[in-house]
């Protein structure tokens, strides 16, 4: 890929973001505590019913951050030349309260079922509010593909 390539249109970028959400295993999760101290960690995830579902221990910094304060997260895929940033609102579900379909989707994708783990895990549903996607500088002007929870045309 070079910077002379024609920029992808919004529909192609949306399609490729949705493919990554279906196929990637790890996603970067950025959160902050109530004092603004940031935390960045990669977690397994599943894209289920138009939301990203994560699982982590509620006592970990990420679990605490997602459950308190603004209940917001920024998610990202790892490649710096094919950027996807997702800003979303977080809902917390204990392993006893998580919707069975979401937990089963997570289990099918990752092979791990946090509901049966000896340690206590919670599930975090991140509903996308904004999505940006771009390949290098040529796509920066049209990088926004979702705003206010709605895909842009």
FIKOLZA-1660 file (N, C-alpha, C; in steps of 0.1 Angstrom, whole numbers, plus 5000, padded with zeros to 4 digits):
% residues 153
   i   px   py   pz ch aa at
   1 5008 4988 5000  A  X  N
   1 5000 5000 5000  A  X CA
   1 5009 5012 5000  A  X  C
   2 5006 5022 4992  A  X  N
   2 5013 5034 4991  A  X CA
   2 5004 5046 4993  A  X  C
   3 5009 5058 4995  A  X  N
   3 5001 5070 4997  A  X CA
   3 4995 5075 4984  A  X  C
   4 4999 5069 4973  A  X  N
   4 4993 5073 4960  A  X CA
   4 4981 5065 4956  A  X  C
   5 4978 5055 4964  A  X  N
   5 4966 5047 4961  A  X CA
   5 4953 5056 4963  A  X  C
   6 4943 5052 4956  A  X  N
   6 4930 5059 4957  A  X CA
   6 4924 5056 4970  A  X  C
   7 4919 5067 4977  A  X  N
   7 4913 5064 4990  A  X CA
   7 4900 5055 4989  A  X  C
   8 4898 5047 4998  A  X  N
   8 4886 5038 4998  A  X CA
   8 4874 5047 5001  A  X  C
   9 4863 5043 4996  A  X  N
   9 4850 5051 4999  A  X CA
   9 4845 5046 5012  A  X  C
  10 4836 5053 5018  A  X  N
  10 4831 5051 5031  A  X CA
  10 4824 5037 5032  A  X  C
  11 4817 5033 5022  A  X  N
  11 4811 5019 5022  A  X CA
  11 4821 5008 5023  A  X  C
  12 4832 5009 5015  A  X  N
  12 4843 4999 5016  A  X CA
  12 4849 4999 5030  A  X  C
  13 4852 5011 5035  A  X  N
  13 4858 5011 5049  A  X CA
  13 4848 5005 5059  A  X  C
  14 4836 5008 5058  A  X  N
  14 4826 5002 5068  A  X CA
  14 4826 4987 5066  A  X  C
  15 4826 4982 5054  A  X  N
  15 4826 4968 5052  A  X CA
  15 4839 4961 5058  A  X  C
  16 4850 4968 5056  A  X  N
  16 4862 4962 5061  A  X CA
  16 4863 4963 5076  A  X  C
  17 4857 4973 5082  A  X  N
  17 4857 4974 5097  A  X CA
  17 4848 4963 5102  A  X  C
  18 4837 4960 5096  A  X  N
  18 4828 4949 5101  A  X CA
  18 4834 4936 5099  A  X  C
  19 4842 4934 5088  A  X  N
  19 4850 4922 5086  A  X CA
  19 4860 4920 5097  A  X  C
  20 4867 4930 5101  A  X  N
  20 4877 4930 5112  A  X CA
  20 4870 4926 5125  A  X  C
  21 4858 4932 5127  A  X  N
  21 4851 4930 5140  A  X CA
  21 4847 4915 5140  A  X  C
  22 4844 4909 5129  A  X  N
  22 4840 4895 5129  A  X CA
  22 4852 4886 5130  A  X  C
  23 4864 4890 5125  A  X  N
  23 4875 4880 5123  A  X CA
  23 4886 4882 5133  A  X  C
  24 4889 4894 5137  A  X  N
  24 4900 4896 5146  A  X CA
  24 4897 4890 5160  A  X  C
  25 4908 4887 5167  A  X  N
  25 4906 4881 5180  A  X CA
  25 4909 4891 5191  A  X  C
  26 4918 4900 5189  A  X  N
  26 4922 4909 5199  A  X CA
  26 4918 4924 5195  A  X  C
  27 4915 4932 5205  A  X  N
  27 4913 4946 5203  A  X CA
  27 4919 4954 5214  A  X  C
  28 4925 4965 5211  A  X  N
  28 4930 4974 5222  A  X CA
  28 4919 4981 5228  A  X  C
  29 4919 4981 5242  A  X  N
  29 4909 4988 5250  A  X CA
  29 4916 4999 5258  A  X  C
  30 4912 5011 5255  A  X  N
  30 4917 5023 5263  A  X CA
  30 4906 5027 5272  A  X  C
  31 4909 5029 5285  A  X  N
  31 4900 5034 5295  A  X CA
  31 4908 5043 5304  A  X  C
  32 4901 5050 5313  A  X  N
  32 4907 5058 5323  A  X CA
  32 4899 5057 5336  A  X  C
  33 4907 5059 5347  A  X  N
  33 4900 5059 5360  A  X CA
  33 4894 5072 5363  A  X  C
  34 4887 5073 5374  A  X  N
  34 4880 5086 5377  A  X CA
  34 4889 5098 5379  A  X  C
  35 4902 5095 5381  A  X  N
  35 4912 5106 5382  A  X CA
  35 4918 5109 5368  A  X  C
  36 4914 5102 5358  A  X  N
  36 4920 5104 5345  A  X CA
  36 4932 5096 5341  A  X  C
  37 4936 5087 5350  A  X  N
  37 4948 5079 5347  A  X CA
  37 4945 5069 5337  A  X  C
  38 4952 5069 5325  A  X  N
  38 4948 5060 5314  A  X CA
  38 4953 5046 5316  A  X  C
  39 4946 5037 5310  A  X  N
  39 4950 5022 5309  A  X CA
  39 4948 5017 5295  A  X  C
  40 4957 5010 5290  A  X  N
  40 4956 5004 5276  A  X CA
  40 4959 4990 5277  A  X  C
  41 4950 4981 5272  A  X  N
  41 4953 4967 5273  A  X CA
  41 4946 4960 5261  A  X  C
  42 4952 4949 5256  A  X  N
  42 4945 4942 5245  A  X CA
  42 4937 4931 5252  A  X  C
  43 4924 4929 5247  A  X  N
  43 4915 4919 5252  A  X CA
  43 4909 4911 5240  A  X  C
  44 4905 4899 5243  A  X  N
  44 4897 4891 5234  A  X CA
  44 4883 4898 5233  A  X  C
  45 4877 4896 5222  A  X  N
  45 4864 4903 5221  A  X CA
  45 4855 4895 5211  A  X  C
  46 4842 4898 5211  A  X  N
  46 4833 4893 5200  A  X CA
  46 4824 4905 5196  A  X  C
  47 4821 4905 5183  A  X  N
  47 4812 4915 5178  A  X CA
  47 4798 4907 5178  A  X  C
  48 4789 4912 5186  A  X  N
  48 4776 4905 5187  A  X CA
  48 4765 4915 5188  A  X  C
  49 4755 4914 5180  A  X  N
  49 4744 4923 5180  A  X CA
  49 4748 4938 5180  A  X  C
  50 4756 4941 5171  A  X  N
  50 4761 4955 5169  A  X CA
  50 4768 4961 5181  A  X  C
  51 4775 4953 5188  A  X  N
  51 4783 4958 5200  A  X CA
  51 4795 4949 5201  A  X  C
  52 4805 4955 5207  A  X  N
  52 4817 4947 5211  A  X CA
  52 4816 4942 5225  A  X  C
  53 4817 4929 5227  A  X  N
  53 4817 4923 5240  A  X CA
  53 4831 4919 5245  A  X  C
  54 4834 4924 5257  A  X  N
  54 4847 4921 5263  A  X CA
  54 4845 4913 5276  A  X  C
  55 4855 4907 5280  A  X  N
  55 4855 4900 5294  A  X CA
  55 4868 4903 5300  A  X  C
  56 4867 4907 5313  A  X  N
  56 4879 4909 5321  A  X CA
  56 4875 4908 5336  A  X  C
  57 4884 4907 5344  A  X  N
  57 4881 4907 5359  A  X CA
  57 4877 4921 5363  A  X  C
  58 4866 4922 5371  A  X  N
  58 4861 4935 5375  A  X CA
  58 4871 4942 5384  A  X  C
  59 4881 4935 5390  A  X  N
  59 4890 4941 5399  A  X CA
  59 4903 4946 5392  A  X  C
  60 4904 4942 5379  A  X  N
  60 4916 4947 5371  A  X CA
  60 4913 4962 5368  A  X  C
  61 4924 4969 5366  A  X  N
  61 4922 4984 5362  A  X CA
  61 4912 4986 5351  A  X  C
  62 4913 4978 5340  A  X  N
  62 4904 4980 5329  A  X CA
  62 4889 4977 5334  A  X  C
  63 4887 4967 5341  A  X  N
  63 4874 4963 5346  A  X CA
  63 4868 4975 5355  A  X  C
  64 4877 4979 5364  A  X  N
  64 4872 4991 5373  A  X CA
  64 4869 5003 5365  A  X  C
  65 4878 5006 5355  A  X  N
  65 4877 5018 5347  A  X CA
  65 4864 5018 5339  A  X  C
  66 4861 5006 5333  A  X  N
  66 4849 5005 5324  A  X CA
  66 4836 5006 5332  A  X  C
  67 4837 5002 5345  A  X  N
  67 4825 5002 5353  A  X CA
  67 4822 5015 5361  A  X  C
  68 4832 5024 5361  A  X  N
  68 4830 5036 5369  A  X CA
  68 4832 5048 5359  A  X  C
  69 4830 5060 5365  A  X  N
  69 4832 5072 5358  A  X CA
  69 4823 5074 5346  A  X  C
  70 4829 5077 5335  A  X  N
  70 4821 5080 5323  A  X CA
  70 4815 5068 5316  A  X  C
  71 4820 5056 5320  A  X  N
  71 4816 5044 5313  A  X CA
  71 4817 5045 5298  A  X  C
  72 4829 5050 5294  A  X  N
  72 4833 5051 5280  A  X CA
  72 4846 5044 5277  A  X  C
  73 4848 5039 5265  A  X  N
  73 4860 5033 5261  A  X CA
  73 4863 5036 5247  A  X  C
  74 4876 5036 5244  A  X  N
  74 4881 5037 5230  A  X CA
  74 4887 5024 5227  A  X  C
  75 4883 5018 5216  A  X  N
  75 4888 5005 5211  A  X CA
  75 4896 5007 5198  A  X  C
  76 4906 4999 5196  A  X  N
  76 4914 5001 5183  A  X CA
  76 4920 4987 5179  A  X  C
  77 4922 4986 5166  A  X  N
  77 4929 4975 5161  A  X CA
  77 4944 4979 5160  A  X  C
  78 4953 4969 5160  A  X  N
  78 4967 4972 5162  A  X CA
  78 4975 4978 5150  A  X  C
  79 4971 4977 5138  A  X  N
  79 4979 4981 5127  A  X CA
  79 4979 4996 5125  A  X  C
  80 4991 5002 5125  A  X  N
  80 4991 5017 5124  A  X CA
  80 4989 5022 5110  A  X  C
  81 4989 5014 5100  A  X  N
  81 4987 5018 5086  A  X CA
  81 4973 5015 5082  A  X  C
  82 4965 5008 5090  A  X  N
  82 4951 5005 5087  A  X CA
  82 4943 5007 5100  A  X  C
  83 4941 5019 5103  A  X  N
  83 4936 5023 5117  A  X CA
  83 4921 5022 5117  A  X  C
  84 4916 5016 5129  A  X  N
  84 4902 5016 5132  A  X CA
  84 4901 5021 5147  A  X  C
  85 4894 5031 5149  A  X  N
  85 4891 5036 5163  A  X CA
  85 4876 5036 5165  A  X  C
  86 4872 5030 5176  A  X  N
  86 4858 5029 5180  A  X CA
  86 4856 5036 5194  A  X  C
  87 4848 5046 5195  A  X  N
  87 4845 5052 5207  A  X CA
  87 4831 5047 5211  A  X  C
  88 4830 5042 5223  A  X  N
  88 4817 5036 5227  A  X CA
  88 4813 5038 5242  A  X  C
  89 4800 5035 5244  A  X  N
  89 4795 5036 5257  A  X CA
  89 4794 5021 5263  A  X  C
  90 4797 5020 5276  A  X  N
  90 4799 5007 5282  A  X CA
  90 4788 5004 5292  A  X  C
  91 4783 4991 5290  A  X  N
  91 4774 4985 5300  A  X CA
  91 4781 4974 5306  A  X  C
  92 4780 4972 5319  A  X  N
  92 4786 4961 5327  A  X CA
  92 4776 4950 5330  A  X  C
  93 4780 4938 5328  A  X  N
  93 4772 4926 5331  A  X CA
  93 4780 4916 5339  A  X  C
  94 4775 4912 5350  A  X  N
  94 4782 4901 5358  A  X CA
  94 4781 4889 5350  A  X  C
  95 4788 4879 5353  A  X  N
  95 4787 4866 5346  A  X CA
  95 4774 4859 5348  A  X  C
  96 4767 4863 5359  A  X  N
  96 4754 4857 5361  A  X CA
  96 4743 4864 5353  A  X  C
  97 4746 4877 5350  A  X  N
  97 4736 4886 5344  A  X CA
  97 4738 4887 5329  A  X  C
  98 4749 4883 5324  A  X  N
  98 4752 4885 5309  A  X CA
  98 4742 4878 5301  A  X  C
  99 4737 4884 5290  A  X  N
  99 4728 4877 5281  A  X CA
  99 4735 4864 5276  A  X  C
 100 4727 4853 5277  A  X  N
 100 4733 4840 5273  A  X CA
 100 4738 4840 5259  A  X  C
 101 4731 4847 5249  A  X  N
 101 4736 4847 5235  A  X CA
 101 4749 4854 5234  A  X  C
 102 4751 4865 5241  A  X  N
 102 4764 4872 5241  A  X CA
 102 4775 4863 5246  A  X  C
 103 4773 4857 5258  A  X  N
 103 4783 4849 5264  A  X CA
 103 4786 4837 5255  A  X  C
 104 4776 4831 5249  A  X  N
 104 4779 4819 5240  A  X CA
 104 4786 4824 5227  A  X  C
 105 4783 4836 5222  A  X  N
 105 4791 4841 5210  A  X CA
 105 4805 4843 5214  A  X  C
 106 4808 4849 5226  A  X  N
 106 4821 4850 5231  A  X CA
 106 4829 4837 5232  A  X  C
 107 4822 4827 5238  A  X  N
 107 4828 4814 5239  A  X CA
 107 4831 4807 5226  A  X  C
 108 4821 4808 5217  A  X  N
 108 4824 4802 5203  A  X CA
 108 4836 4808 5197  A  X  C
 109 4837 4821 5197  A  X  N
 109 4848 4828 5190  A  X CA
 109 4862 4825 5197  A  X  C
 110 4862 4827 5210  A  X  N
 110 4875 4826 5217  A  X CA
 110 4879 4812 5222  A  X  C
 111 4869 4803 5224  A  X  N
 111 4871 4790 5230  A  X CA
 111 4872 4791 5245  A  X  C
 112 4869 4802 5251  A  X  N
 112 4870 4804 5265  A  X CA
 112 4856 4809 5270  A  X  C
 113 4852 4804 5281  A  X  N
 113 4839 4808 5287  A  X CA
 113 4842 4814 5301  A  X  C
 114 4842 4827 5302  A  X  N
 114 4845 4833 5315  A  X CA
 114 4835 4830 5326  A  X  C
 115 4823 4826 5322  A  X  N
 115 4813 4822 5332  A  X CA
 115 4817 4810 5340  A  X  C
 116 4825 4801 5335  A  X  N
 116 4829 4789 5342  A  X CA
 116 4843 4790 5347  A  X  C
 117 4850 4801 5345  A  X  N
 117 4864 4803 5350  A  X CA
 117 4863 4803 5366  A  X  C
 118 4874 4798 5372  A  X  N
 118 4875 4798 5386  A  X CA
 118 4875 4813 5392  A  X  C
 119 4882 4821 5385  A  X  N
 119 4883 4836 5388  A  X CA
 119 4870 4842 5384  A  X  C
 120 4866 4853 5390  A  X  N
 120 4854 4861 5387  A  X CA
 120 4857 4870 5376  A  X  C
 121 4849 4869 5365  A  X  N
 121 4850 4878 5354  A  X CA
 121 4836 4885 5352  A  X  C
 122 4837 4897 5345  A  X  N
 122 4825 4904 5341  A  X CA
 122 4826 4906 5326  A  X  C
 123 4814 4909 5321  A  X  N
 123 4814 4912 5306  A  X CA
 123 4811 4927 5305  A  X  C
 124 4816 4932 5294  A  X  N
 124 4815 4947 5291  A  X CA
 124 4810 4948 5277  A  X  C
 125 4798 4954 5275  A  X  N
 125 4792 4956 5262  A  X CA
 125 4796 4970 5258  A  X  C
 126 4803 4972 5247  A  X  N
 126 4807 4985 5242  A  X CA
 126 4798 4988 5230  A  X  C
 127 4789 4998 5231  A  X  N
 127 4780 5002 5220  A  X CA
 127 4787 5013 5213  A  X  C
 128 4791 5011 5200  A  X  N
 128 4798 5021 5193  A  X CA
 128 4790 5034 5191  A  X  C
 129 4796 5045 5194  A  X  N
 129 4790 5058 5193  A  X CA
 129 4797 5065 5181  A  X  C
 130 4810 5062 5179  A  X  N
 130 4817 5068 5167  A  X CA
 130 4828 5058 5162  A  X  C
 131 4829 5058 5149  A  X  N
 131 4839 5049 5143  A  X CA
 131 4847 5057 5133  A  X  C
 132 4860 5056 5134  A  X  N
 132 4869 5061 5124  A  X CA
 132 4877 5050 5118  A  X  C
 133 4880 5052 5105  A  X  N
 133 4888 5042 5098  A  X CA
 133 4896 5049 5087  A  X  C
 134 4909 5046 5086  A  X  N
 134 4917 5052 5075  A  X CA
 134 4930 5044 5073  A  X  C
 135 4934 5044 5060  A  X  N
 135 4947 5040 5056  A  X CA
 135 4955 5052 5053  A  X  C
 136 4965 5054 5061  A  X  N
 136 4974 5065 5060  A  X CA
 136 4968 5079 5058  A  X  C
 137 4976 5088 5055  A  X  N
 137 4971 5102 5054  A  X CA
 137 4961 5105 5043  A  X  C
 138 4961 5098 5032  A  X  N
 138 4952 5101 5021  A  X CA
 138 4937 5099 5025  A  X  C
 139 4934 5091 5035  A  X  N
 139 4920 5089 5039  A  X CA
 139 4916 5097 5052  A  X  C
 140 4925 5104 5057  A  X  N
 140 4922 5112 5069  A  X CA
 140 4910 5121 5068  A  X  C
 141 4908 5128 5057  A  X  N
 141 4897 5138 5056  A  X CA
 141 4883 5131 5057  A  X  C
 142 4882 5118 5053  A  X  N
 142 4869 5111 5053  A  X CA
 142 4870 5099 5063  A  X  C
 143 4877 5100 5073  A  X  N
 143 4879 5089 5083  A  X CA
 143 4867 5086 5091  A  X  C
 144 4858 5095 5093  A  X  N
 144 4846 5092 5101  A  X CA
 144 4836 5084 5093  A  X  C
 145 4833 5072 5099  A  X  N
 145 4823 5064 5092  A  X CA
 145 4810 5061 5101  A  X  C
 146 4811 5065 5113  A  X  N
 146 4800 5065 5122  A  X CA
 146 4801 5077 5132  A  X  C
 147 4789 5083 5134  A  X  N
 147 4788 5094 5144  A  X CA
 147 4775 5092 5151  A  X  C
 148 4775 5096 5164  A  X  N
 148 4763 5095 5172  A  X CA
 148 4756 5081 5171  A  X  C
 149 4764 5071 5169  A  X  N
 149 4758 5057 5169  A  X CA
 149 4752 5053 5156  A  X  C
 150 4754 5062 5145  A  X  N
 150 4748 5059 5132  A  X CA
 150 4759 5058 5121  A  X  C
 151 4758 5048 5113  A  X  N
 151 4767 5047 5102  A  X CA
 151 4764 5058 5092  A  X  C
 152 4774 5065 5087  A  X  N
 152 4773 5075 5078  A  X CA
 152 4771 5070 5064  A  X  C
 153 4764 5077 5055  A  X  N
 153 4762 5073 5041  A  X CA
 153 4774 5077 5033  A  X  C
% end
